[in-house]
């Protein structure tokens, strides 16, 4: 009898082009010191003109499939988390279904929850596997955030980057996804949003409408308080003491937010996976990139207890307790 889902493979990909803080000093009034002190970011990756969100996701997904050593045709569910899809339709997930050669006739769709997207997608896939709706699931977070950046806005252009990460889930009698918790509050939309969407039109909103708009200080305050609460919620729901958590794998948005969450867990920073310095905020891709990095360099070992947490535009937020 199957009772849950377990991660059997991880993968990630970052575009080759590196944009350093020093390069941004030539674009806006900022400095490497200012950016590092407030965000922890040293550099970010940027797609080239030939790359799409789906291209990044395909590489990360293939690496997860290779790590698991499975036949792609056995994958009957693909859930892609992204807020920068290749097109309005079909979904980026359906494109991956075609290019990866996964099971024809399987299920493939996108989830849009901004920076919380990967946890949303992981939760959806877990429920499919728990209820018998699928046997093997590919969960991908992939973003081309620099395509919606105003490079003259110093409040946002220093923060975001492009990348993709993926996990492969299999049904298991010993669940690896112990619990997931998802929330949203649309009242906070004015603090972090992109004004344009196909249903509203572009021209009527002006040339700034395709870019990220953010009120950073206010977002920071809400994020810290919200993530503190969801950490408590996650542990209480699972009946787990915070000292049992082996690794915190957080959304990589800002080093100060990550440090605040670690402090709440009483977890030393050497038990927190931090990759924000190398790629900035990659939105839905950041948690699977961080996870894959720590798995491949040997920090995260099998059967260790991981806590994922994220906060993003919407506002959305979520967490997952995972026995790797």
N, C-alpha and C positions, 0 to 999 in steps of 0.2 A: 504493500500500500504506500503510495507516495504522499508525503505530507508537506512538502515545501520545495524551495528552490535553493540551489547552491552555485556559487561562482566557480566555473571550471577553467576560465581563461580570461586574460586581460590584454589590452593593447592600447596604444596611443600613437599620436603623430602630431608633430609641430612643423609648420612650414619652414623652409630653409632661411628665408630672409629675416635677419635680426635687426630690430630698431632699438638702439640704446637710448638711455635718458639724455646723453649728450647730444644726440641727433635732434631730440625734441627741443633742446635749448635754442636751436636755430629757428624753430617754428613758433614758439609761444614763450611768454615770460615765465620761465620756470628754471629749475636747476636740478642736477642729479642729486644733490644733498637733500633738497626739499622733497623730491619724489620718494627717495628711499626712506627718509625719516617718517613720512606720513603713510606710506603704503607698503614699503618693503620691496617695491618693484625696481629692478635694475635694467631690464630689457623686456621686449615683447616680440612675438613672431607675427609676421604679416604675410598674407597670401600674395602670390603673384597674379598677374592678369589672367592667367590660364586656369587657375584653380577655383573650384567651387566648394561650397559647404559639403556637398556629397562626396567630392573627391577626397577631402580630408577624412571624412567618416569611413570611406571605403578602406583606406590604408589602415586606420586604427582597428576597424572591424576584422580585416583579414589577419592582422597580427594577433587578435584575440582568438580567432578561429585556429590559427596555427599553434598558438600556445596550448590550446585545449586538445589539439590533434584529432579533430572531428571532421566528418564529411559535411560540407555546407548544406547539402541537400537534406540533412537531418534537422535543420533549423526551420521551424514552422511558425516562428513569430519574430518580427523585428519591430522594435519601438525606438524611434529616433527623437531625442530631445534637442530642439533647436529653436531659436528665435530669428535665425537668418537662413531660412530654407532656400533651396535652389530656385524654386518657382512657387507660384500660388498652388498649382496642382499639376501633375500628381505629386504625392508626397515625396520627400527626400528618402523616406524608408522604402518606398516602392522602387525607387531607383537603385537602392542598395540590394534589394531583393533580386533585381535583374543582373547587376554587375558582379555580385558575389556568387550567384548561382545557387541561392538557397531554395527551399522547397517551393515549387510552383503551386499556386493555390493556397499557400499559407497566408498568415495575417501580417500586414505591414502598414504602419501609420506613424504620423508625427505627433509629438506632444509639445505644446508651447507653454512654458512656465518660467521663462527667462532663466536666471541663474539657478533656480531650484529645479530646472527641467530634468536633470538626470535622476534625482531622487523620485520625482513624479513618475518618470518612465520606468524606473526600477520597481516601484511599488505596483504599477499596472502589470508589468511582466510577471512579477511574483504572484499576483492574484490569478493571472491566467494559468500559471503552472500549478498553483495550489488547487484550483478547481477543475483541472483536467482540460482546460481550453487549449493548451499547448504542451509540448513535451520538451522543447529546447528553444530558448529565447536569446536573441541578440539585442542588447540594450546599448545604444550609442548616443553620446553627447557630442555634437559637432557644431562649430560656430565660425563664422567669418565676421566677427564684430567690427573689424576695421572698415568694413564696407558701409557701416552706419555711423561712423565717427566724423565729427567736424574737427579737422586737424588744426583749427584755429581756436578751439575751445579748450583752454588748459585744464578746465575742471573735469573733462572726460577723456581727452586724447592721450593722457599719460597713463590711464588706467587699464585699457582693454587691449586684448590681443586675440589671435586666431589659433585654433587647434581642435583636436578631436581625441576622444577616448572611448573605449568600449569594454563591455564585459559580456561573457557568454554564460548563460544560466542553464542548468540542467535540473530535472526533477530529482529529488533525493528524499530518502526516508529520514535522513537527518538534516533538517532545514538549516541552511546557511543564512538566509534572510530571516532574522528572528522577528523583526517588527519594522513597520514603516509608519510615519506620521506626516500628514500633509495638511497645510493650511493656506488660506488666502484671505486678503482683506482689500477689496477694491477701492476703499476710501482713500488709500494712500497713492493712487495713481499719479497725482500731480507732482510727486517727488521724484519719480523715475519712470520715464516713458519715451516712446518714439511716436510723434503725433500722426505720422502718415500710415495709412493702410489702404488696400485696394477698394474697400467699401466706402471710403471717404473721399478718395481722389487725391491727387498730388498738387495740381496747379492751384487749387483754391486755398491751400494752406501755406504756400510760399516755399522758397528754396531751402529754408532751414528745416522743413518738416520731415525730411528723411533721416535726421540725425538723432542720436541719443540726447535727451535732456535730463539733467540730474541736479538735484539740490543736495549736494554731497554731505554737508554737516547733519542735515535732518535725517537723511538715509542712514548715516552711521549710528546715530542715537537709537533709532528704532531697531536697526539690525542687531545691535549688541543686546538690547533688552529682550528682543524676540528670541534670539538664539539661546539665551540663557534659559528661557522658559521651556523651549522645546527639548533642550538637553535633559532638563528635569522630568518632563513628560515622558520622554523615551525610556529613561532608566526606570521610572516608576511603573510604567506599563509592562515592562519586561521583568520586573522584580530583580533588577540588577543593581548592585552598588557601584558607584562611580569609580571606585578603586579597582574594579574588575576589568575596566576598559584598557586594552593593551595599546590601541592606537586611535587617535583622533585624525580623521581624514576629512578636513573641512573644505568648503568652497573657498577657492583661492581668490579673494577679492582684495583683502587689505590685511596686512600683518597685525595691525592693532586689534581688529575684530577677532582674528584667529587667537591672539594672545589672551583676549578677554574670555573667550570660550574655554581655552585650556585652563585658565585660572579657576573658572567655575568648577571644572572637573578635578581640580588639584592634580593636573597632569603636567609633568615637566615638558618643556618644549622639545626635548629630544625624543619624546613619544608622540609628537605631532608631525604629520607629513606636511612640509611646507615647500611648495614649488612656485609660489607666486612671483618670486624674484626673477625667475627664468622666463616666464611667459605672460605675466600680468593676469588680468581677469578674463578668462576665456568662457565665461558664462556657464552654460550647461555642460561644457567639456571639462571643466576644471577638476571636479572630483574624480572622474575616471582617469584623467591624466595623472593626477597625484597618486591614485591607487596603483596604476600600472608602474609608475616610476619606483614606488617603494617595494612592489612585488619583485620587480626585475633586479633591483640592487640588493635584494636579500633582507631588507629591514622587516617587511611583513612576512610572517611564516604561517603555514597552515594551522588551523584551529585557534588562531588568535582572534580576540574580540575587537571589532572595529566599530567606530561611530562615525557615520557620515552626517553632515549637517550643512544646510545651504539657505540662503536668503536672496530674494531677487525681486525684480519689478512686478508690480501687481497690486500690492505686495504679495509675494508668495514666499512660503518657507516650508522646510521639511527636514526630516531626519530618517536615518535607517540604522538599525543595529544589525551588524553582520558578523557571523562566525565564519571567517575565511577558511 
